[in-house]
């Protein structure tokens, strides 16, 4: 079983979200760039792209983003229908921190 399928199975076993599509690569230039291309092609919300390493990752305002092997880098497609979309990055960070704390 590949890692993407294993992740989807583990989430389902724990009552987690059902992700419509997961791509997990050893190396990508940028998970964000890959996900943007999928979004433009009509990928559904919650499509997820993961990589063990990025060679062209970028931070805010185009700053360099260190993505060495041994980390986990991911992008998730959201299609928000919220008025206060600016709060999503903060909420996502809190959710990831809480989930990591439980593990």
C-alpha positions in Angstrom: 0.0 0.0 0.0 1.4 3.4 -0.9 1.8 6.1 1.8 -1.1 8.2 0.5 -3.5 5.3 0.8 -2.1 4.4 4.2 -2.7 8.0 5.4 -6.3 8.0 4.1 -6.9 4.6 5.8 -5.5 5.9 9.1 -7.6 9.0 9.0 -10.7 6.9 8.3 -9.9 4.5 11.2 -9.7 7.4 13.6 -12.9 9.1 12.4 -10.9 11.8 10.7 -11.8 13.6 7.5 -12.3 11.7 4.3 -10.0 13.3 1.8 -11.0 13.1 -1.8 -7.5 12.9 -3.2 -4.0 12.6 -1.6 -0.7 12.8 -3.5 2.4 12.1 -1.5 5.8 12.4 -3.3 9.3 12.0 -2.1 10.3 15.3 -3.7 8.4 18.1 -5.4 9.4 21.6 -6.3 6.5 22.9 -4.3 3.4 21.3 -2.8 1.6 24.6 -3.3 2.4 24.9 -7.0 1.3 21.3 -7.6 -1.9 21.9 -5.7 -2.6 25.1 -7.6 -2.4 23.2 -10.9 -4.8 20.6 -9.5 -7.2 23.3 -8.3 -7.3 25.0 -11.7 -8.1 21.6 -13.2 -11.1 21.4 -10.9 -9.8 19.3 -8.0 -12.3 19.1 -5.1 -11.9 20.8 -1.7 -9.6 19.0 0.7 -7.4 17.6 -2.0 -4.0 17.2 -0.3 -0.5 17.2 -1.7 2.4 16.1 0.6 6.2 15.8 0.0 9.1 14.6 2.1 11.2 17.4 0.5 10.6 20.5 -1.6 13.2 21.9 -3.9 11.5 25.2 -4.6 9.3 25.9 -1.6 8.5 29.5 -0.8 7.4 31.3 2.3 5.3 34.4 2.6 6.1 37.3 0.3 8.3 35.0 -1.9 10.9 34.3 0.9 13.0 31.2 0.7 11.5 28.2 2.5 13.9 25.5 3.8 12.4 22.1 3.1 15.1 19.6 3.9 14.6 15.8 3.9 13.1 14.5 7.2 10.3 17.0 7.3 6.7 16.8 6.1 5.5 19.5 3.7 1.9 19.7 2.6 -0.8 21.9 1.0 -4.5 21.4 1.3 -7.1 22.8 -1.1 -9.7 24.9 0.6 -12.6 26.6 -1.1 -13.8 28.7 1.8 -17.3 30.2 1.9 -16.5 32.3 5.0 -16.5 36.0 5.4 -13.4 36.1 7.4 -11.1 34.0 5.3 -8.0 35.7 6.7 -8.4 33.6 9.9 -8.0 30.3 8.1 -4.2 30.1 8.3 -4.3 30.8 12.0 -7.1 28.2 12.6 -5.2 25.6 10.5 -2.0 26.2 12.5 -3.9 25.7 15.8 -5.6 22.6 14.6 -2.3 21.0 13.4 -0.6 21.9 16.8 -3.5 20.4 18.7 -3.5 17.2 16.6 0.3 16.9 16.9 -0.1 17.3 20.7 -2.6 14.4 20.8 -0.2 12.1 18.9 
